[in-house]
Amino acid sequence: MKHIPNALTISRILVTPILLALLFLDTFVATAWACALFIIASISDWADGKMARRYEANSSLGQFLDPIADKVLVLGTFVALVFIRPDSITWWLVALIAIRDMSITALRIYLKRHGRTLKTSNAAKWKTTFQLTFLIALLLIMTGSKFGGVIGEWSKVALSSSYVFWALVVVTIVTIYTGILYFINQEEEVDGQS
């Protein structure tokens, strides 16, 4: 049981290319499958953390891989959507999210090389929740837009509305804010040790 959390984390990384390939096919069936895979991967993010705590299976590999897996899944999906739905997903907001996430990954690697661990903060968990909720909602709407009838029409209106942009703005602000908190907390730790 102790290996299951890491297996779930690695599975999130492995499933991402399949999910992205399905998104680019841009058919109803492919988009529906991509949406389902994304939801399953999102649930696995919650499940691997819960199982690691329950079975006391926390490991340095798991602590390092888990946030990397989240970034591969989330950033991969965001970047794909910039190309698939440029009318709904603004590239510069995704770029800001990517810069923040890559900065934290670089900080995590730097600290690991110096024998320190960057633990995922509670604020960062909220950030992940915001990102996953936004992407799941958008993927569901994209799937709906390929339906006929009222569902298809409503979904197309929703995709072209300003709500998508402003929801992404909120996600971006939360993402950047939590990134700033990481660097502030690291500075405070260094000051406290000096």
N, C-alpha and C positions, 0 to 999 in steps of 0.2 A: 504493500500500500504506500510505502514511503516514496516509491518512484513515480507514482501516478501524477502528483502535481507537476513534476518536471516534464513528464510525457505530455500532459495537457498543454503546457507552455510551448513545447516544441511543436506540437500539432497545430497551434495557432500560426506559427511561422510557416509551416509547410502548406497549410490550407490557403494562405493568402494569395499565392500566384494563381491557383485554380479559381478563386473568387474573382480576381481581377480579370482573368481571361473570360469568364462568364459575363462580367459587366460589359466588356468591350464587344461581345456578340450582339448586345442590345436587342434581344428578342424577349418576348414575355417569359418563356420558359427559362431562358438563361438568367434573366434579371431576378426572377422568383427564386431560382436556386442560389444565386449570389446573395440575395437577401437572407435566405434561410441559413446559408453557411456563415454569414456575418453574425446573425443572431446566436447561432450555436457557439461560434468562437467567442462572442461576448460573454455568454454564460460560462464558458470554460475559464475565462479570466476570473470570474467570481468563484468558481468551483475550485480552481487549483489553490487559491489563497486559503479558502476555508478548509480544504483537506490538509494542506501543509500545517495549519495551526492545530487541527484536530488530531493528526497523527504525529505531531511534533517532527515534521519532515522538512523543517526549514533548513536550507543549505545555501552556501555562498553562491553556488551555480544557479540555484533557483532565484535568489534575490537579484542576481545580475541579469538572468535571461528573461524574467517575467516582464520588467518594463521594456526591454528590447522587443519582445514579442508583441506587446501592446502597440509600440510605435510602428513596427512593421505592418501590422494589421490596419491601424488607423491612418497612418500617413500614406500607406499604399492605396487605401480606398479613397482618401481625400484627393490625392494626385490623379488617380484614374478619373474621378468625377470632374476634375478641372477640364479634362479633355472631352469627356462624354457629355457633360452638362455645363458648358461654359456660360450659358445664359443664367444658370442658377448658382453656380459655385465660382466665386470671385478668386482669381489666381493669387492676388497679393495677400489675401487673408490666409489662404492655405500656406503661402510662403512664410508668413509670420509664425504660423503654428509649427511649420517644419523647422525654422530657425531655432525656435524655443526648444523643441524636442531634441534636435541635434546638439544644442548647447548643453542640455542636461545629460545627454548620453556621453558627451565629451568629459563633462565634470565627473560623471560616475566612473569612467575609465581612468581618469587622472587620479581620483581618490583611491581606486582599487590598486593601482600601481604603487601607491604610497601607504598601503596597508590599512586603508580606511574604507568604510562602507557607506554609501549614500542610501539611506532607507527611504522608502516611499512615504511621503507625508500624507496626512489626512486630506489636506487641500488638493494634493495631486490626485487622490482617489476621486474627489468631486470633479476634478477636471476630466478624468477618464469617463466618469458617468455622463457629464455634459456632452463629450465628444461622441460616445457610443449612442446615447439617446438621439442626438441630432442625426447621426448617420443611419441608424435603424429607421427613424421616421422618414428620412429622405429616400432610402431604398424601398420602403413600403409604398411611398407615393409614386416613385418611379415605376414600380411593378404595377400599381393601380392605373397609371397613365397608359398602359398597354392593353387595358381592358376596353371593352366597348361600353356604350351606354353612359349612365349617370356617373358611375365610379370613374370611368376613363376621363370624362369631361371635367369632373371636379378635380381629379388628380392633376390634369394638365393646367388647370387654372392655378392650383396650389403651387406647382413647380415654377410657373412664370410670375408669381406674386413676389412682392418685396419682403414677405415674411421669411423666406428662405435666406435672403441676404442678411436681415437683421438678426435672425437666429444664429447665423454663422459669425456675425460680429460679436455677439454675446459669448459664444464658444471661444472665439479668438482672445477676447479680453480675459476670460477666466484662465485660459491656457497660459497667456503671457504673465498674468499676475502670479500664478503658482510657480512659474519659472523664476521670477524675481525673488520670491520667498526662499527658494532653494539657495540662491547665491547669498542672500542676506543671512540666512541661518548658518551657512558655512563660514562667513566672515565673523559672525558672533562666536562660533566655536573656536576659531583661530585666536580671536581676541581673548577669549576666556582661558586659553592654554598658554598664552604668552605672558 
